[in-house]
Amino acid sequence: MDRTDNMPIWVYFAFSSIPTRKAALWLIRICGLFTLYCFPYPLLLENTNEAVAKYLIEDWSWFGMMVPILLWYWLSLRWMDKQAAWPAAQA
């Protein structure tokens, strides 16, 4: 994606290597799923199996980092949609 004169730098940094809106939606979906995975479920559950607890994150650091990143991507997508800044589909 090429940066236009009216495009904020934060939008350009979010989608500089994302060529289409469809790819941006996939990025946001995957980021959302990873954000849900990063929620510290073992802190809320009293009886967790060791095997389950081994694959779950037990602190808030990853979740605290993923929420602003997801918000940044979502706001960037919203800006791109409002400005109709996505490149036209090529046949």
PyMOL commands that set and color helices and strands:
alter all, ss='L'
color gray80, all
select helices_A, chain A and resi 9-15+21-37+41-44+50-55+61-83
alter helices_A, ss='H'
color red, helices_A
deselect
rebuild
show_as cartoon
